[in-house]
Amino acid sequence: MTAPTAGIAVVTGAGSGIGAATSLALAADGWTVVLAGRRRDALERTARDGAGRPGAFDPVPTDVTDEGSVRELFDGAVGRHGRIDLLVNNAGIGAPARDLDEVPLDEWQEVVAVNLTGVFLCTREAFRIMRTQRPQGGRIINNGSIAAHSPRPRAAAYTATKHAVTGLTKATALDGRPYDIACGQIDIGNAETDMARGSASGALQADGTIAPNP
């Protein structure tokens, strides 16, 4: 694996969509990117797509909802690369559109586990490493959503978790100050990914109409 010129990054949900695009962009700038996601084949596809870039890829199958899996991801990254300079918390899921009183508890818990608990577990491990490594510090970027501020109808679980991520971002930024750990958030609107592609053909709006979203 080639020596990094920019640093060591961990990107979750790196097998597709925004996570894959972020990983490819980082590698183009010379980063070594630890690709985290549930499916090894998807992670390896991202790595193949990035072949020839100045950086390097390290695919690591990971379940961000599992504490042990997340600990292994970060300890393994430090063991192989020496440190972690950047974490991009991108892994996330949606849920079927439902009226609030029809949301099953298991569906709610699954969205919370990935979109919020997964972000917490990865942030906690990155924070632990960044505060003790030398040189100290690092950067954490959370993938939020405009939906946290302007929710779509029948999307309570997704909206609630993304709103909570904003609070976690602010808390992490505050707690990270003494250790040169900065945490920010990007609230992305519709991106042309598998998860959001249906929005272009028509999505339920707050006024009850169905309209395409850009």
DRENGU-606038 format. One record per residue (C-alpha): residue number from 1; x, y, z; residue in one letter. Coordinates in Angstrom, 1 decimal, padded with zeros to 4 digits. Layout:
N
{seq NUM; xx X; yy Y; zz Z; type A}
...
# end
This chain:
214
{seq 1; xx 000.0; yy 000.0; zz 000.0; type M}
{seq 2; xx 001.4; yy 003.4; zz -001.0; type T}
{seq 3; xx 002.3; yy 005.9; zz 001.7; type A}
{seq 4; xx -000.3; yy 008.6; zz 002.1; type P}
{seq 5; xx 000.4; yy 012.2; zz 001.2; type T}
{seq 6; xx -002.7; yy 013.6; zz 002.8; type A}
{seq 7; xx -003.6; yy 011.4; zz 005.8; type G}
{seq 8; xx -005.6; yy 008.4; zz 006.9; type I}
{seq 9; xx -009.4; yy 008.6; zz 006.5; type A}
{seq 10; xx -012.2; yy 006.3; zz 007.5; type V}
{seq 11; xx -015.4; yy 006.6; zz 005.5; type V}
{seq 12; xx -018.5; yy 004.6; zz 006.5; type T}
{seq 13; xx -021.1; yy 003.6; zz 003.9; type G}
{seq 14; xx -018.3; yy 003.6; zz 001.4; type A}
{seq 15; xx -019.7; yy 000.9; zz -000.9; type G}
{seq 16; xx -022.1; yy 003.2; zz -002.8; type S}
{seq 17; xx -023.6; yy 006.6; zz -003.3; type G}
{seq 18; xx -022.1; yy 009.6; zz -001.4; type I}
{seq 19; xx -019.7; yy 007.4; zz 000.6; type G}
{seq 20; xx -018.2; yy 005.9; zz -002.5; type A}
{seq 21; xx -017.9; yy 009.3; zz -004.2; type A}
{seq 22; xx -016.3; yy 010.8; zz -001.0; type T}
{seq 23; xx -013.8; yy 008.0; zz -000.9; type S}
{seq 24; xx -012.8; yy 008.4; zz -004.5; type L}
{seq 25; xx -012.4; yy 012.2; zz -004.1; type A}
{seq 26; xx -010.2; yy 011.7; zz -001.0; type L}
{seq 27; xx -008.0; yy 009.2; zz -002.8; type A}
{seq 28; xx -007.6; yy 011.6; zz -005.7; type A}
{seq 29; xx -006.2; yy 014.0; zz -003.2; type D}
{seq 30; xx -003.7; yy 011.4; zz -001.9; type G}
{seq 31; xx -005.5; yy 010.1; zz 001.2; type W}
{seq 32; xx -005.4; yy 006.5; zz 002.3; type T}
{seq 33; xx -009.1; yy 005.6; zz 002.7; type V}
{seq 34; xx -010.3; yy 002.9; zz 005.0; type V}
{seq 35; xx -013.6; yy 001.8; zz 003.3; type L}
{seq 36; xx -016.2; yy 000.7; zz 005.8; type A}
{seq 37; xx -019.5; yy -000.9; zz 005.0; type G}
{seq 38; xx -021.5; yy -004.1; zz 005.4; type R}
{seq 39; xx -020.7; yy -005.7; zz 002.0; type R}
{seq 40; xx -017.2; yy -006.5; zz 001.0; type R}
{seq 41; xx -018.0; yy -006.7; zz -002.7; type D}
{seq 42; xx -019.3; yy -003.2; zz -002.7; type A}
{seq 43; xx -016.3; yy -001.9; zz -000.9; type L}
{seq 44; xx -014.0; yy -003.7; zz -003.3; type E}
{seq 45; xx -015.9; yy -002.2; zz -006.2; type R}
{seq 46; xx -015.2; yy 001.3; zz -004.8; type T}
{seq 47; xx -011.5; yy 000.4; zz -004.5; type A}
{seq 48; xx -011.5; yy -000.8; zz -008.1; type R}
{seq 49; xx -013.2; yy 002.4; zz -009.3; type D}
{seq 50; xx -010.4; yy 004.3; zz -007.6; type G}
{seq 51; xx -007.5; yy 002.4; zz -009.1; type A}
{seq 52; xx -004.8; yy 004.7; zz -010.3; type G}
{seq 53; xx -005.5; yy 007.6; zz -007.9; type R}
{seq 54; xx -002.6; yy 008.9; zz -005.8; type P}
{seq 55; xx -004.1; yy 007.5; zz -002.5; type G}
{seq 56; xx -004.9; yy 004.0; zz -001.5; type A}
{seq 57; xx -007.9; yy 001.9; zz -000.3; type F}
{seq 58; xx -008.3; yy -000.4; zz 002.6; type D}
{seq 59; xx -011.7; yy -002.2; zz 002.5; type P}
{seq 60; xx -013.0; yy -003.3; zz 005.9; type V}
{seq 61; xx -016.5; yy -005.0; zz 006.1; type P}
{seq 62; xx -018.1; yy -003.3; zz 009.1; type T}
{seq 63; xx -021.5; yy -003.2; zz 010.8; type D}
{seq 64; xx -021.7; yy 000.3; zz 012.3; type V}
{seq 65; xx -024.5; yy -000.8; zz 014.6; type T}
{seq 66; xx -022.3; yy -003.4; zz 016.3; type D}
{seq 67; xx -019.9; yy -002.0; zz 019.0; type E}
{seq 68; xx -017.4; yy -004.8; zz 018.5; type G}
{seq 69; xx -017.3; yy -004.4; zz 014.7; type S}
{seq 70; xx -016.7; yy -000.7; zz 015.0; type V}
{seq 71; xx -014.0; yy -001.2; zz 017.6; type R}
{seq 72; xx -012.3; yy -003.6; zz 015.2; type E}
{seq 73; xx -012.6; yy -001.2; zz 012.4; type L}
{seq 74; xx -010.7; yy 001.6; zz 014.2; type F}
{seq 75; xx -008.2; yy -000.5; zz 016.0; type D}
{seq 76; xx -007.3; yy -002.3; zz 012.8; type G}
{seq 77; xx -007.0; yy 001.0; zz 010.9; type A}
{seq 78; xx -004.5; yy 002.3; zz 013.5; type V}
{seq 79; xx -002.7; yy -001.0; zz 013.6; type G}
{seq 80; xx -002.2; yy -000.9; zz 009.8; type R}
{seq 81; xx -001.8; yy 002.8; zz 009.2; type H}
{seq 82; xx -000.6; yy 004.3; zz 012.5; type G}
{seq 83; xx -003.3; yy 007.0; zz 013.0; type R}
{seq 84; xx -006.6; yy 008.4; zz 011.9; type I}
{seq 85; xx -006.9; yy 011.9; zz 010.6; type D}
{seq 86; xx -010.4; yy 012.0; zz 009.3; type L}
{seq 87; xx -013.7; yy 010.2; zz 009.9; type L}
{seq 88; xx -016.6; yy 010.7; zz 007.5; type V}
{seq 89; xx -019.8; yy 009.4; zz 009.1; type N}
{seq 90; xx -021.9; yy 008.7; zz 006.0; type N}
{seq 91; xx -023.6; yy 005.3; zz 006.6; type A}
{seq 92; xx -027.4; yy 005.7; zz 006.8; type G}
{seq 93; xx -030.7; yy 004.2; zz 005.8; type I}
{seq 94; xx -034.2; yy 005.4; zz 005.1; type G}
{seq 95; xx -037.5; yy 003.6; zz 005.8; type A}
{seq 96; xx -040.8; yy 003.1; zz 004.0; type P}
{seq 97; xx -043.1; yy 006.1; zz 004.1; type A}
{seq 98; xx -045.7; yy 005.6; zz 006.8; type R}
{seq 99; xx -048.1; yy 007.6; zz 008.9; type D}
{seq 100; xx -046.6; yy 008.1; zz 012.4; type L}
{seq 101; xx -049.0; yy 005.8; zz 014.1; type D}
{seq 102; xx -048.2; yy 003.0; zz 011.7; type E}
{seq 103; xx -044.4; yy 002.9; zz 012.2; type V}
{seq 104; xx -043.4; yy -000.5; zz 013.7; type P}
{seq 105; xx -041.0; yy -000.3; zz 016.6; type L}
{seq 106; xx -038.5; yy -002.6; zz 015.0; type D}
{seq 107; xx -038.3; yy -000.3; zz 011.9; type E}
{seq 108; xx -037.8; yy 002.7; zz 014.1; type W}
{seq 109; xx -035.1; yy 001.0; zz 016.0; type Q}
{seq 110; xx -033.3; yy -000.1; zz 012.8; type E}
{seq 111; xx -033.2; yy 003.5; zz 011.5; type V}
{seq 112; xx -032.0; yy 004.8; zz 014.9; type V}
{seq 113; xx -029.3; yy 002.1; zz 015.1; type A}
{seq 114; xx -027.8; yy 002.9; zz 011.8; type V}
{seq 115; xx -028.3; yy 006.7; zz 011.5; type N}
{seq 116; xx -027.7; yy 007.7; zz 015.1; type L}
{seq 117; xx -026.1; yy 004.9; zz 017.2; type T}
{seq 118; xx -023.8; yy 004.1; zz 014.3; type G}
{seq 119; xx -022.6; yy 007.7; zz 014.1; type V}
{seq 120; xx -022.1; yy 007.7; zz 017.9; type F}
{seq 121; xx -020.1; yy 004.5; zz 017.9; type L}
{seq 122; xx -017.8; yy 005.6; zz 015.1; type C}
{seq 123; xx -017.4; yy 009.0; zz 016.6; type T}
{seq 124; xx -016.5; yy 007.6; zz 020.0; type R}
{seq 125; xx -013.8; yy 005.4; zz 018.6; type E}
{seq 126; xx -012.4; yy 008.1; zz 016.4; type A}
{seq 127; xx -012.4; yy 010.6; zz 019.3; type F}
{seq 128; xx -010.6; yy 008.0; zz 021.5; type R}
{seq 129; xx -007.8; yy 007.6; zz 019.0; type I}
{seq 130; xx -007.6; yy 011.3; zz 017.9; type M}
{seq 131; xx -007.2; yy 012.6; zz 021.4; type R}
{seq 132; xx -004.2; yy 010.3; zz 022.2; type T}
{seq 133; xx -002.4; yy 010.1; zz 018.9; type Q}
{seq 134; xx 000.6; yy 012.3; zz 018.1; type R}
{seq 135; xx 000.3; yy 014.7; zz 016.5; type P}
{seq 136; xx -003.0; yy 015.0; zz 018.4; type Q}
{seq 137; xx -006.3; yy 015.7; zz 016.8; type G}
{seq 138; xx -008.3; yy 015.1; zz 013.7; type G}
{seq 139; xx -011.5; yy 015.9; zz 011.8; type R}
{seq 140; xx -014.9; yy 014.3; zz 011.9; type I}
{seq 141; xx -017.5; yy 015.1; zz 009.2; type I}
{seq 142; xx -021.1; yy 013.9; zz 009.7; type N}
{seq 143; xx -023.5; yy 013.4; zz 006.8; type N}
{seq 144; xx -026.7; yy 015.2; zz 008.0; type G}
{seq 145; xx -029.7; yy 016.0; zz 005.9; type S}
{seq 146; xx -031.9; yy 019.0; zz 005.0; type I}
{seq 147; xx -034.7; yy 016.7; zz 006.1; type A}
{seq 148; xx -033.6; yy 017.4; zz 009.7; type A}
{seq 149; xx -034.8; yy 021.0; zz 009.3; type H}
{seq 150; xx -037.5; yy 020.6; zz 006.6; type S}
{seq 151; xx -038.9; yy 017.1; zz 007.0; type P}
{seq 152; xx -040.8; yy 015.2; zz 004.4; type R}
{seq 153; xx -044.2; yy 013.8; zz 005.2; type P}
{seq 154; xx -044.3; yy 010.2; zz 006.6; type R}
{seq 155; xx -040.6; yy 010.1; zz 007.5; type A}
{seq 156; xx -040.5; yy 010.4; zz 011.3; type A}
{seq 157; xx -037.7; yy 008.0; zz 012.0; type A}
{seq 158; xx -035.3; yy 009.4; zz 009.4; type Y}
{seq 159; xx -036.1; yy 013.0; zz 010.3; type T}
{seq 160; xx -035.6; yy 012.4; zz 014.0; type A}
{seq 161; xx -032.3; yy 010.6; zz 013.6; type T}
{seq 162; xx -030.9; yy 013.3; zz 011.3; type K}
{seq 163; xx -032.0; yy 016.0; zz 013.7; type H}
{seq 164; xx -030.2; yy 014.1; zz 016.5; type A}
{seq 165; xx -027.1; yy 013.9; zz 014.4; type V}
{seq 166; xx -027.0; yy 017.7; zz 014.4; type T}
{seq 167; xx -027.0; yy 017.6; zz 018.2; type G}
{seq 168; xx -024.2; yy 015.0; zz 018.3; type L}
{seq 169; xx -022.2; yy 017.1; zz 015.8; type T}
{seq 170; xx -022.4; yy 020.1; zz 018.1; type K}
{seq 171; xx -021.6; yy 018.1; zz 021.2; type A}
{seq 172; xx -018.6; yy 016.5; zz 019.5; type T}
{seq 173; xx -017.3; yy 019.8; zz 018.3; type A}
{seq 174; xx -017.5; yy 021.3; zz 021.8; type L}
{seq 175; xx -015.9; yy 018.3; zz 023.6; type D}
{seq 176; xx -013.2; yy 018.0; zz 020.9; type G}
{seq 177; xx -011.9; yy 021.6; zz 021.3; type R}
{seq 178; xx -009.2; yy 020.7; zz 024.0; type P}
{seq 179; xx -007.8; yy 018.0; zz 021.7; type Y}
{seq 180; xx -007.8; yy 019.7; zz 018.3; type D}
{seq 181; xx -010.7; yy 017.5; zz 017.2; type I}
{seq 182; xx -013.0; yy 019.4; zz 014.9; type A}
{seq 183; xx -016.5; yy 018.1; zz 014.0; type C}
{seq 184; xx -018.7; yy 019.5; zz 011.3; type G}
{seq 185; xx -021.8; yy 018.5; zz 009.4; type Q}
{seq 186; xx -022.9; yy 018.6; zz 005.8; type I}
{seq 187; xx -026.7; yy 018.7; zz 005.3; type D}
{seq 188; xx -027.1; yy 017.2; zz 001.9; type I}
{seq 189; xx -030.3; yy 017.5; zz -000.1; type G}
{seq 190; xx -031.2; yy 015.1; zz -002.9; type N}
{seq 191; xx -028.3; yy 013.3; zz -004.4; type A}
{seq 192; xx -028.5; yy 011.0; zz -007.4; type E}
{seq 193; xx -027.9; yy 007.8; zz -005.5; type T}
{seq 194; xx -029.9; yy 004.5; zz -005.3; type D}
{seq 195; xx -031.3; yy 005.7; zz -001.9; type M}
{seq 196; xx -032.8; yy 009.0; zz -003.3; type A}
{seq 197; xx -033.2; yy 008.4; zz -007.0; type R}
{seq 198; xx -037.0; yy 008.1; zz -006.7; type G}
{seq 199; xx -037.3; yy 011.7; zz -005.7; type S}
{seq 200; xx -036.7; yy 012.8; zz -009.3; type A}
{seq 201; xx -039.8; yy 011.1; zz -010.5; type S}
{seq 202; xx -042.0; yy 012.3; zz -007.7; type G}
{seq 203; xx -042.2; yy 012.6; zz -003.9; type A}
{seq 204; xx -044.8; yy 013.5; zz -001.4; type L}
{seq 205; xx -044.7; yy 017.1; zz -000.5; type Q}
{seq 206; xx -045.8; yy 018.9; zz 002.7; type A}
{seq 207; xx -048.9; yy 020.2; zz 001.0; type D}
{seq 208; xx -050.0; yy 016.7; zz 000.1; type G}
{seq 209; xx -049.1; yy 016.9; zz -003.6; type T}
{seq 210; xx -046.7; yy 014.6; zz -005.5; type I}
{seq 211; xx -043.9; yy 016.5; zz -007.2; type A}
{seq 212; xx -040.4; yy 015.8; zz -008.5; type P}
{seq 213; xx -037.5; yy 017.1; zz -006.4; type N}
{seq 214; xx -034.4; yy 018.3; zz -008.1; type P}
# end
